[in-house]
């Protein structure tokens, strides 16, 4: 199982959500610096690959993020976001959510090299 796919499973993103597919694509194909420059560019790349609008990608990711906050695995969410986001109140933007996931994947990759 690919690292991005495993991470999304660990935090509780269901396989049937379109946002999961978009998140997997962004997490697998974008470098940290690319996504920091413009999250919109990441949406455009994914929307082109999946032949949907950027707005649909943004909504799909937002819905997947909200689903995780409402129904996901609390411990996994806290492990990734720590005290930067309160699980009970949500309040994480799509950009913060994606960057948090990317940072976690980067940390996991760094641990794997040790």
N, C-alpha and C positions, 0 to 999 in steps of 0.2 A: 504494500500500500504506500502510495506516495505521501511524503511528509505533510503537504497541504491538506490532502484528503483525510489523513489520519487526525490532524489537528481539528479540522471542522467536525469530524465525528466525535472526537473527545469533548468538545465544548457543547455538543448536542444539536448541531445544525442538521435537520432532516434531509435525506437524500432527494426527496421529491420537490424541494424548493428550487426555483430557477436561480435565486440569489446564491445558493450553494455552488451551482455550476459557475456562475460569474466570479464568485470569490475564489474558487479553485483556480480559475483561469488567471486572475490577477495575481494570486499568491505564487503560482507556478512560473509565470512568465515575466513578471516585472521585478526589477532590481529596486532596492530600498530608495536609492537616490531618484530613480525615475518617478516613483509614486509620490515622493515628497514634493517634487517640482510641481506636479499638477495631478490631482486625483481625477480630474475631468479627462485628462489624456488617457488614463487607465480605463475609464468608462468607454471612451471612444474606441480604443483598441479592442476591448471585449465586445462592444456592440458590433463592430465590423466583423469579428470572427463568428459571431452568433446571428448576424443579420437581424438585429433588433436596434431600437433607438437607444441612445445614451441615457435618456430619461428612464427607459424600462430597466436598464442595468442598474441605475441608481436606486430605483424603487425596489427592485428585487433584492439588492444588497441590504437596503434599509429594512425590508420585511424580515430577511433572514437574521439580521442583527437584533431586531426587536423580538423575534421568536426566541433567540438564545437568551436574551435578557429576561423574558417572561417564563420560559420553559426549559432552559438549558441546564447544564451542570454547573452549579454554583462554585464548587471548588476549582474546577478547570478555569472558569471565567476569572475568579480571584487570582489564580496562579499567573495568568497572563497579564491582567490589568492592575493587579495589586490594589493599592489604595488610591489610584488615580481616577477610578470610577466606582461609584457606589452601586453595587449590584441591585439593591432594592429600589433605587431611584432612576436607574438607567442613565440618561444624560450623556451618552457617548455618541459622537458624530460618526458617520460612515468613515471619514478619513481617519479618525482616531482608532476606530475599530480595526480597519485594515492595517494601519501602521502598527498597532499592538500585535496583531497576528503575525505580521511580517517580522517584527522584532523578535517575537517568540521563536519563529522558525529559524531566524538567524542565530539566536542563542543555542537552539538545539543543534544546528549544524556545527557551531563552534565547539560544543561539547563532544560531538561525534569525532572531531579531528584530534582531540586530546588523547 
